[in-house]
Structure formats: C-alpha cells, structure tokens
Amino acid sequence: MDGVGGGSNPQWHARLTAYAARLKRDPELAARAWRELLGGGGRGGLRRSMYAATRVEPPEVPRPIEEVPWAGTNGTAQWSLNAIQVLALAGDHVPERSPLWDQE
C-alpha cells in the first residue's frame, strides 16, 4: 500500500497511519507513520537546509524580516497538527536518525 489515497503528500495522512499503529499495536506501522510525516512524499524528505531564512527588505515589507519563502501558514499548521498526533499515537517509535535533527 502506497499511503492513503496514493497522493503525493503522505505526510498529511501520517496521523491516520499512527492511529492504525496504535489500534493494532503494530511497531512497523508506527515506523511508517514517522516515515510518512518526515519523508515529505516525493520531494525527497524534509531537511534542515529547507528552512534557511531569506531576508526581505522594504519596500516589499514595512520592516525588514526573515522568512522561509516556501513556508505558508496553512501548510505549517497542518504539518504541526500531524506531528502532534503522531507524537501522541506513536511517540515511542520516533526515529533516532533524521535529516531534520542530524547534522548535514
């Protein structure tokens, strides 16, 4: 099975996999939930370097700011809700290694 709906964003469905892992007491499904959440679908996964901020200066903004150009409010909120739920349902299966917390 390629993930819920076979879409290109399995990280949005990681909470469903984590829920199934909890109900079935299945550590392999729990590991899959983490892969879905952290894997980023077909985009090669989330990496620390993806969060490099860019400085934006006036006149584009009223005051200088640092932003991650591709990050949006809705996507960030949805990913965060998934992360909270995966932690709650499969927190005992957090991977020891990930490009998000390993040194690049």
N, C-alpha and C positions, 0 to 999 in steps of 0.2 A: 504494500500500500504506500503510495507516494505522499501522503498527507491529506488532510481534509480538503475535499474539493479539487485536489490536484492543482491548485493555483500556484502562482509564483511567489506568494508571501506566506509560507507556512509558519513564520513567527507569530502571525496574528491568530493562529489556531493552537499554539503551544499549550494554552491553558486547557483545551479540551483533551489533549493527549495526557497532560499531567493529571487531570481528573480521572481519566480511564486508568492510568497507572495506579492511582490511589485506590480506586474501587477494586481493581484486580490484584492489588499488591504485587505489581509487576515492575521490578527494577529496570528491565530493558526498556519498557515504555517510559519510565521516568527519565532515563538517559536520553531517549528520543525526544522527549519534551524539551530538555535543555538544548539538544542539538537544533531543534526547530526554532527555539527562542533566540539562540545565539548565532545560528547559521545564516540568517538573512536571506533564505531562499536561494535563488540562482545568482545572487550578487557576490558570492564568494565569502560571505560571512561578515560579521561586524569586526572592525579592527580599531584599535586606539587611534591610529592616524586619521581615521574618518572624521574625528571630532576636532580637528585643527580649526581654530577660530580665525576669522578674517576680520581685519579692522575696516569699519565703514565710517567714513567721514562726511561732514556736511559738504554739500547741500543735500546729499541723499537722505540724511537723518538730521534731526535738530541738534544732537550732540554726538560726539564720537562713541561708537560702540564696538564690541567684539561679538561676532556671530558665527555660527556654523551655517554656511549658506544653504545646504540642502535640508536642514532640520526644520520641521514645522511643528506647530502646536499640537495638531490633532494626531499626527503620527507618533510624536513623542509621548503624548498622553496614553495612546492605545498600547504602545510597547511597554510603557511603565505599568499599566494595569495587568498586562500579561505577565510581566516579571514578578509582580506582587503575588499573583495567583500561582504561578509555577513555583515560587519560593514556598508558598503556603502548602501546596499539594505534593511537591517533590523536592523540597529543600534539603532532604538528607541525601540527595543524589547530585548536588552541584558539582560540575566537573572541576577537577583540580587544575586543569590547564585550559586556557582560552586566550586567544589573541587580545581580548579585552583587558585582561589583567596580567598577562605575561609580557615581558619586555620584547619589543620589536627589534 
